[in-house]
């Protein structure tokens, strides 16, 4: 998974109220568990269960 895909996912999580599964699918990752693991490794935190960080 490339850095640009993770940054796109981060932007989507900040703008939308979609689930991790929906965001992962949108950026081309069919496995939300893998997406969460890679996201945490490169972004430094787990994605929220739903988008729109407060």
C-alpha positions as CSV (number, residue, x, y, z in Angstrom):
1,X,0.0,0.0,0.0
2,X,1.6,3.3,-1.1
3,X,1.9,6.4,1.0
4,X,-0.4,8.4,-1.3
5,X,-3.2,5.8,-0.7
6,X,-2.8,6.1,3.0
7,X,-2.9,9.9,2.8
8,X,-6.0,9.7,0.7
9,X,-7.5,7.3,3.3
10,X,-6.6,9.8,6.1
11,X,-8.3,12.6,4.2
12,X,-11.4,10.5,3.7
13,X,-11.5,9.6,7.4
14,X,-11.3,13.2,8.3
15,X,-14.1,14.3,5.9
16,X,-16.6,11.4,5.9
17,X,-18.5,9.5,8.5
18,X,-17.8,6.2,6.7
19,X,-16.6,3.0,8.5
20,X,-13.0,1.7,8.2
21,X,-14.3,-1.1,5.9
22,X,-15.9,1.5,3.6
23,X,-12.8,3.7,3.5
24,X,-10.5,0.7,3.0
25,X,-12.6,-0.5,0.0
26,X,-12.6,3.0,-1.4
27,X,-8.8,3.1,-1.5
28,X,-8.6,-0.4,-3.0
29,X,-7.9,-2.5,0.1
30,X,-10.4,-5.4,0.5
31,X,-9.2,-6.4,4.0
32,X,-10.0,-3.8,6.7
33,X,-7.8,-5.6,9.2
34,X,-4.8,-5.3,6.9
35,X,-5.7,-1.7,6.2
36,X,-5.8,-0.9,9.9
37,X,-2.5,-2.6,10.6
38,X,-0.7,-0.8,7.7
39,X,-2.4,2.6,8.5
40,X,-1.2,2.4,12.1
41,X,2.3,1.4,11.0
42,X,2.7,4.4,8.7
43,X,0.4,7.1,10.2
44,X,1.3,6.3,13.8
45,X,-2.2,5.7,15.1
46,X,-5.2,3.5,14.4
47,X,-7.9,4.9,12.2
48,X,-11.1,5.9,14.0
49,X,-14.0,3.3,13.8
50,X,-15.9,6.0,11.9
51,X,-14.6,9.0,10.1
52,X,-14.7,12.6,11.1
53,X,-12.1,13.0,13.8
54,X,-13.0,15.5,16.5
